[in-house]
């Protein structure tokens, strides 16, 4: 099944003249995000990563104290 797609892609590339022309055509179809959108998404990723890190740290400390308490009984 993968060979069929590969053959179709190769045939399409040959029709357009070269593989690089096909690649260039595909890149023109991509909708690139603007600077403002990239900035907002980057900030969101950093904030969510920090919050998840804090939650994991709190859970880790809580479990550590809980296990230490049970061991010391």
N, C-alpha and C positions, 0 to 999 in steps of 0.2 A: 504494500500500500504506500509506503514511503517513497518507493522508486517512482511511482506514478507522479507524485508531486515534484520529485526532483527532475524528472524528465520534462514536465510541464514548465518548470522554472527555467531549465536549460534552453528549451525551445523559445520561451519568451525572451530570454536574454539574447539569443542569437538573432531573433527578429528585430530587436531594438538596436542591434549593432554591437553591443558589448555588455558585459555584466555590470560594468561601472555605470553605464548609462541607466540601466534598470535600477541600480542602487540609488543613483542621484534622483531618479523619478520618485522612488519610495520615500526618500528623505524630504522631498518637497511636500508629501502628503502629511507629514508629521506636524501636529499643532504644538509648537514649542510654548511653554508657559512663560509669562512675562516676569520681569525682575521682582515686581511686587508680590506676585503669587508664590514665587520660589521663596522669597523672604518669609512670608506668612507660614508656609508649610514647614520651613526649616525651624522657625520658632516653635511651632506646634510640636514637632518631633522632639526638640530639646526639652520642652516643658513636660511632655508626657513621659519621656525617658527619666527625667529627674523625679517626677512623682512616683513612677513605678519603682525606681531605686529606693526612694524613701520608704515606700510601703514594704518592700522586701526587707530592708534594714530593720524596720520596726518589728515585722513578723519574726525575723531571725533573732533579735534580742529577746522578744517575748518567749519564743520557744527555748532559747538558751537558758533564761532564768527559770522557766517552768521545768525543764529537764534537770537543772542543777538542784532545784527545790525537791524534786522527787528522789533524786539520788541521795540527798543529804537527810532524808527522813530516817 
